[in-house]
Amino acid sequence: MNQQSFPTTGYLAWQFSQAMGARLEKELRTLDLTLAQHNVLRSALLDPGVSSAEAARRAGITAQSMGAAVNALVDRGLMERRPHPTNRRVLCLHITADGRRLAERSTAVVGHVNDDALAVLSPTERATAHALLHRLVEHLNPGALPPSA
């Protein structure tokens, strides 16, 4: 195997994702949150009324895992389920005031982990990496991105 074929870009992206996920889980634990719980809080903050299924698609996790994350947040009073205005089978997720405060704190933690992980890159390299990854996700999994403002 020659140097150019391994590691592939996909393999490197996967390794980076695994390392970031582990770091994020560890740091979010200090707030008594999992990464899935943080993701659904952010989803409901950015898109009030998002369904659990849509939040799961964006986070790249199963509906069952998202259900467990939502249940834990609802039990803690950080999120509410409300009926969808036109579809009886869908429940909409809304963040509570306590959930909003925790989401702000967890977003700061995620920002710190992100900054620490990317510290080896110059600001220009960070911007380039972000733009390239955004394009790739937009191409491969556009549902993972929040709705445009």
C-alpha positions in Angstrom: 0.0 0.0 0.0 1.5 3.4 -0.9 1.6 6.5 1.2 -1.0 8.3 -0.9 -3.8 5.7 -0.5 -3.7 5.3 3.3 -4.8 6.8 5.4 -7.6 8.0 3.2 -9.3 11.3 3.8 -12.4 9.4 5.0 -10.4 7.4 7.5 -8.8 10.6 8.9 -12.2 12.3 9.1 -13.5 9.3 11.0 -10.5 9.3 13.4 -10.9 13.0 14.0 -14.7 12.5 14.7 -14.0 9.7 17.1 -11.4 11.8 19.0 -13.7 14.8 19.1 -16.7 12.7 20.2 -14.7 11.3 23.1 -13.4 14.7 24.2 -16.9 16.2 23.9 -18.5 13.4 26.0 -15.9 13.8 28.7 -16.2 17.6 29.0 -20.0 17.6 28.7 -20.2 15.0 31.5 -19.1 17.9 33.8 -22.5 19.4 33.1 -24.3 16.1 33.5 -25.0 15.9 29.8 -24.3 13.5 27.0 -23.3 14.6 23.5 -26.8 13.5 22.3 -28.5 15.6 25.0 -26.4 18.6 24.1 -27.2 18.1 20.4 -31.0 17.9 21.0 -30.8 21.0 23.3 -29.1 22.9 20.5 -31.5 21.6 17.9 -34.5 22.8 20.0 -32.8 26.1 20.7 -32.0 26.8 17.0 -35.2 25.2 15.7 -38.0 25.4 18.3 -40.6 22.7 17.7 -38.2 20.3 16.0 -39.3 16.7 16.2 -37.3 14.1 17.9 -36.8 12.2 14.6 -35.5 15.3 12.9 -33.1 16.0 15.8 -31.9 12.4 15.6 -31.2 12.8 11.9 -29.2 16.0 12.5 -27.2 14.4 15.3 -26.5 11.2 13.2 -27.9 8.9 15.9 -30.8 6.5 16.1 -34.3 7.6 17.0 -34.1 5.3 20.0 -30.9 6.9 21.3 -32.5 10.4 20.7 -35.6 9.2 22.5 -33.5 8.3 25.6 -31.7 11.7 25.4 -35.0 13.6 25.2 -36.6 11.5 28.0 -33.7 12.4 30.3 -34.0 16.1 29.5 -37.7 16.1 29.9 -37.4 14.3 33.3 -34.9 17.1 34.4 -37.3 19.9 33.3 -34.9 21.0 30.6 -37.1 20.2 27.6 -40.8 19.9 26.9 -42.8 17.8 24.4 -45.7 19.6 22.8 -48.3 18.4 20.3 -47.6 19.3 16.6 -50.2 21.8 15.4 -51.3 19.6 12.5 -49.9 16.1 13.0 -51.2 14.2 16.0 -48.4 11.6 15.8 -45.6 14.1 16.1 -44.4 15.7 19.3 -42.5 19.0 19.0 -39.5 19.6 21.3 -39.2 22.9 23.1 -36.4 24.0 25.4 -37.3 25.4 28.8 -35.6 28.4 30.5 -33.4 26.0 32.5 -32.6 24.1 29.4 -31.7 27.3 27.6 -29.2 28.2 30.4 -27.7 24.8 30.3 -27.5 24.9 26.4 -25.5 28.1 26.7 -23.1 26.5 29.1 -22.7 23.4 27.1 -22.2 25.4 23.9 -19.4 27.2 25.6 -17.8 23.8 26.6 -18.2 22.6 23.0 -16.5 25.8 21.8 -13.6 25.3 24.2 -13.1 21.7 23.1 -13.3 22.8 19.5 -10.8 25.6 20.0 -8.4 23.2 21.8 -8.6 20.5 19.1 -8.0 23.0 16.3 -5.2 24.9 18.1 -2.6 23.3 15.8 -4.2 25.2 12.8 -3.8 28.8 11.9 -7.0 30.9 11.7 -6.9 30.6 7.9 -6.5 26.8 8.1 -9.4 26.6 10.5 -11.6 28.6 8.2 -10.6 26.4 5.3 -11.1 23.2 7.2 -14.6 24.4 8.4 -15.6 25.4 4.9 -14.5 22.1 3.3 -16.1 20.0 6.0 -19.3 22.0 5.7 -19.4 21.4 1.9 -18.8 17.7 2.4 -21.6 17.3 5.0 -23.9 19.4 2.8 -23.2 17.0 0.0 -23.3 13.7 2.0 -25.8 14.5 4.8 -27.5 17.9 4.4 -30.1 17.0 7.0 -27.3 17.1 9.6 -27.0 20.9 9.2 -29.3 23.3 11.0 -31.9 25.1 8.9 -30.7 28.3 7.3 -31.5 31.5 9.2 
